[in-house]
Amino acid sequence: MMLSVAVVSALVLNAVPILAPVAAEALAISPEWIGYFISIVYVAGMIAALVSGNFIVRYGATRISQIGLALCSLGLALVACGNVTLVVLGAIIMGIGYGPISPASSHVLARTTPPGRRSLTFSIRQTGNPIAGFLAGLAVPVLVVVTGWQITLFLVAALLMAFVWVAQPFRQELDRDRIASSPFSWSQITQPIKLVFMNRDLRELAIVSFVFCGLQMILTSYLVTYLTLEINISFVAAGFVLAMTQLASVFARVFWGWVADRFFSPRVVMVILGVIMAVSSVLTGTLSTSWSYGMIIVLMVIFGASAIGWNGVYMAEVARVSPPGMIASTTGASLFFTYLGGIVCPSGFAYVIVATKSYQYGFIIFGLLALVVSLNLLFSKKQR
């Protein structure tokens, strides 16, 4: 159930960037503005994730997930209206709907998963985003060509509403631990934030997730536009590359979760992932029209397996080091910093594009940043 919700909710973050070149032309704006759109979504998302803990306890993870899907659908429909003001409003509503979904799933999975399989189980759930990216990469370009970008978004919005009803039969079982009388207080928001700052494990994980999420969003948000405008690949072919990137990360998330349960600690696995994504990002910055289509796909498969493959290991580790009874709240607070990376980094990437008139420098700069935080995570563990 959590995987299904994750897949359909993640469609909102994957569909819009893919059709950005077409939509931007229709709206008479620059395609690079997609970075600011994603930043708006993540601002709203990180605030919603931060305050979601009490609502999950009070109303249940399934109910909050249903509300999130409905809000994502509404936001996507507003974007499809084709008005710049409504696009901004839709981005805000999409973020409010998307933010609580991960804390809700962590609340359920932490309660139902054996500790020895936690990394693997969380990684399976986290395959929702790349599965959505794979499906969107294949279907959205074709739907845009056949129906237009606005009808495509309305179709995705309708799919999200359908899953609101699909989730309903599961609510009684998955939400049986809800506490309807749970009071709301501001301390329930500020306490998890303070805990992330005070707990060294959570603080270091938050820093790493900030950069990793930023690089992930840069890859998924800009890849199609980058390949189309600078590498001279067709729109549909670029969408296929993104689909292969997402497909690779589906299997990679499960693989890395299995490795973190069986062979290495989650922290070591995240260091390995950081090094791989750093090298891949720098190589992406060296792409040119002389690269063959097959070589580009191979590079992007490796890039996706790392930059989109880290989430499950991260979520499982956050759940492991969280205090008992605070997993939803702590996850929401950790995701506050994760989503902050999704805000700052795409906007920073857009600034680099404007300043240098090139995408290449952006991939190189943010790839090196991922290398720095990964090595810091490694050396910090050795010092301790």
N, C-alpha and C positions, 0 to 999 in steps of 0.2 A: 504494500500500500504506500509506504513512504517513498519507494523508488518510483512508482507511478506518478505521485504528486511532484516529485523532483523533476521528472522528465518534462511534464507539461508546463510546469512553472518556469523551467529554464528556457522554454521556447521563446519567452518574451525577451530574454537577453540575447538570444541568438538570431532571431528573425530580423530584427531591426538593423543590426550592423551589416547583415548580408545584403539587404536591399538598399543600403545607404547610398551607393552611387546613383541609383535610379531615383530614389525619393528625394535626394538632395537636388538633383536637376529639376524635378517638378516643383520643389519648394523654393528654387532660386537661391540656394545657399551652398556653401562649400562642403564637399564630402568630409573634410577634416572635422566638421562640427559634430560628427558622431561621437567623438571623444567627450565632448561636453554633455551630450545627451546621456551617455553612460554614467558620467559623473553625477548628474542629477538623480538618476535612478539609484545610485549607490548612496548618495547623501540621505535620501528618504529611507533606503533599505537599512542603513546602519542604525538610524534612529529607531526604526520600527523593531529591528532585532534587539536593540538595547532594552526597550520597554516591554518586550513580548513575554519575558519569563513569568511574570505574575498572571498574565492573561492565559498562558498555556496551562498553568496550574489550576486556574479558576474555571476555565471553559473547556479544557481538554485540547490535546495536540491535534486531533482530527478536525475539530470545529475551527480552530485557528487556521489550519491548513486550507479548509474550505473557504473561509473568508479571504484568505490570501489569494487563492485562485480566482475568486470573483473580482477582487480588486485589480489583479493583473489583467483580467479580461477587459474590464472597463477601461483601464489605462491604455491598453493596446488599441481598443476601438477609438479612443480619442486621438491617438497618434494617426490612425488611418483616416481621420477626417481631413487631413491635409492642410490644416491651419497651424502656423508656427506657434501661436499661443496655446492651442490645444495640444500640440506636441509636447510642450514643456509641462503642461498640467498632466498629461498622460504619463510622462516620465515619472513625475512625483507619485502618482497613484500606483504605478507599476512597482516602484520601490517600496512603498508602504505594504503592498501585498506580498512582495517577494521576501522581504527581510525576515519575517517570523518563521518561514517554512523550515529552514535548517535547524534552528533551536527546537522547533516542534518535533522534528524527526529524531534529533539527539535525545530528547526527553523519552521518547518511546523506545528507541533502540538500546539506550543505556539500561533501561529497566528489563528488557527482554533478551539481552545478549550475554552469553557466557564470557567472562573476562578473557579467556584464552583465544577467543575468536573475535574480539572487539575490533581490531584494526581491519580484519577482512570484512566483517559485516558492515562497518561504517564505510569502507571503501566501495562495497557493492552498492550501497545506497547512494554514494557520491557519484556513481557512474551516470546518474540522471542528467547532469549537465552535459557531459560529452555525448551521451546518446541523443539528447535534444539537438546538440550542435551538428551531429552526424545527419540526423533526419532533416534538419533545417538546411544544411549545406546541399543536400541532394534535392529536396523538394521546393524550397523557397525560390531559387532562381528559375526553375521550370514554371512554377505557379505565377511568378511575376511576368514571365514572357507570355503566358497563356491568358491570365486574368487581369494583370496590372498589380502594382504594389499595394494599393489600398484594399482591394478585394482579398488579396493574400492575407493581410493583417486581420481583416474581419473574420476570415476562415479560422485563423489561429485562435482568435478571441472566442469563437463559438466552441472550439475544441476544449478550451479551458473551462468554460461553463458546463460542458458535458461531464467533465471529471468532478465537478462539485457534487453532482448526483451520484457518480460512481463511488465516491468516498463515503457516502452516507451510511450504507449497511455496516461499515467497519467501526462506526463511531462508538457504539455501546461497549464493544470489547476493548478498543484501544484507549478510550477516554474514561475507563472505569476508575482510575486513580485521581480524577479531578476533584478539587475541593471548592465547591461552589461558594463557600463562605470566606475564602481566602481574601484578606483585605489588601488594598492597594496603598502603598506609601512610596515616597520618593527615595527612601533608603534602599528599597529593593532594586532601584536603578543604580544608585551611586555605589552601593556596597560591592557589586560584582566588578565595577570599574576599578575601585580601590584595590580589590583583591588581585586583579590582573597586574596592577602596578607594583604591589607589594610581594607577590609570589614570583620568584625569579623564573621558574619554569614557564609560567603563563606569560610573563613579560617577554621572554625571549621568543616564545612561540608567536606572540602577537607581532613582534617586529618582523620575523621571517614571513609570516602570512601577509603582512602589509605589502612587502615587495613581491612575493610570489603571486598574490592575487592581482597586483598591478600589472605584472608581466603577462599573466594569463589573459587579462582583459585587453591588453594591448594586442596580443596575438589574435584573439577571437574578433576584436572590434575592427582592426585595421588590415588584417591579412588580405581579404578580398579586394579592398580598395587599393592596397599596395601592389598586389600582383596585377591588378587591372590597369592602373594608371602608370606605374613605373617599370614593370617587367613585361608589359604588353601582352598579357594573357587574357583570353576572352573571359567575360563575366561568368558564364556557365562553367568553364574550365577552372577558374579561380574558386568557384563555389565547391567544385569537386575536391580541390586540394584541401579546403577547410573541412569538408566532410571526412576525408581520410585522416586529417589531424585529430578530429574529434573521435573517430572510430578507434584510432590507436590508443587514445587516452582512456576509452572504456575498458579495454583489456589491461592497460597499464595500471589503472586505479586498483583493480582487483589484484593484479600481480604484486604491486607495491604493498598492499595491505597484507597479503600472504607472507611476503618477505619480512615485514615488520612484526608479524606474529611468530615466525619460525626461526629467523636467522639473525637479524639485526634489530636494535632498538629503533623505535620510531624516529628518534632524533637523528640517528646515523642515516636512516633512510632519507630523511628530509635533506640532510647535507648532500648525499649522493644526487638527489633530484635537483638540488640547487646548482650544483656544478654542471650537470648535463644541460639544464635549461639555459644557463649562462653561456656555455659554448654554442649552443644552438642559436641563441638570440644574436650573438656576435656574427656567426656565419650568415644568418638571415640578413644582417646589415651589409653583407658583401655580395648579395645576389645581383645579378645583371642579366641582360637578355642573352648572354652567352651560355647560361646554365640551361641544361636540357630540362624538359618538363618532368621526366622521371627522377632526375637528381633533386629537383625542387620538392617533389612528393616525398622522397626518402628523408630529406632534411626536416620537412614539416611533420612527418610522422614521429621522428625522434623528439622534435620540439614539443609536439602535443603530448607525447607520452610522459614528459617531465613537467612542463609548464601547466598542463591541465590534469596531471595525474597525481598531484600531491595532496589533494583535499581530504581524502578518506583517512590517510595516516594522520594528518593534522587534527581532524575532528575527533578521532579516537583518542589521541594523546591528550587533547584538551579535556575530554570526558574522564580520562584516567586520573589526571592530576586535580580535577575539580573536587571541592568538598562535597560530602554526601548531601543529597537533597537540593543541591544548587547547580546541577548540570545544565538545566535549561537557561538559568540566569547567567552562569559563567560562560556558556557557549555564546549567548547573545552578546555579552560584553566582549568576548574575544573576537566575535564577528564584527563588532563595531570597528575594531582596528583593521580587520581583514577588508571590510568594505571601504574603509578609509583609503586603503591602497588602491581599490578600484575607482576611487574618486580622483585622488591626487595624480596617480601615474598616467592614466589616459589623457588627462588634461595637460600634464607635463609633456607627454609625448606629442600632443598637438602643438604645444608651444615650441618644441624642438623643430617640428616640421615647418612652422611658420618662420622661425629664426634662421634655419639652415636651408630651407627650400628642398629638403630631402628627408625621406623616411629612414635612410640607412643609419644616420647618426643616432636616431632615437632607439633603434634596436640595439646598437652597440652600447650606448650609455646605460640603458636599463638592464642589459645582460650583465655588464660589469657590476652593477649594483646588486644583482642577485648573487653573484659570486662573493661579494664582500660579506653579505649577511649570512651566507651559508658557512663560510670559513669562520665567522665569528661564533656561530652556533657550535661548530666543531671545537674550536679552541676554548670556548667557555666550558664545555663539558670536560675537556682535559684538565683545565685548571681546578675544577671542582673534584 
